[in-house]
């Protein structure tokens, strides 16, 4: 479980650090920063790795994170530091999602999907994790 949580924390860290003017790309379920170089653009077009694909993998990632954190909370088998780190990185990833919305400013559907992800999945889970951590400290 620690390897899985570590993977989630890494992916959330990448999302949270999306620089202004950059986006994400996803290869084999792993996110990385897309800076828009010619070689990256060609690969991205060739592999069909655009905003719809990124949104699909973001939904999968956040759903998996919710399931894992709920499992940790429900079973009580965890180290509190892992859950605290997951909470911090989950919260920080919202900044990166806001950056993505700025990149795709003309795509209302994408922006609505990201806002829905934040309001219906991320924020409620942050509250659940925070309440659990507070009850254990």
PyMOL commands that set and color helices and strands:
alter all, ss='L'
color gray80, all
select helices_A, chain A and resi 2-16+38-47+51-75+80-103+108-136
alter helices_A, ss='H'
color red, helices_A
select strands_A, chain A and resi 23-27+30-34
alter strands_A, ss='S'
color yellow, strands_A
deselect
rebuild
show_as cartoon
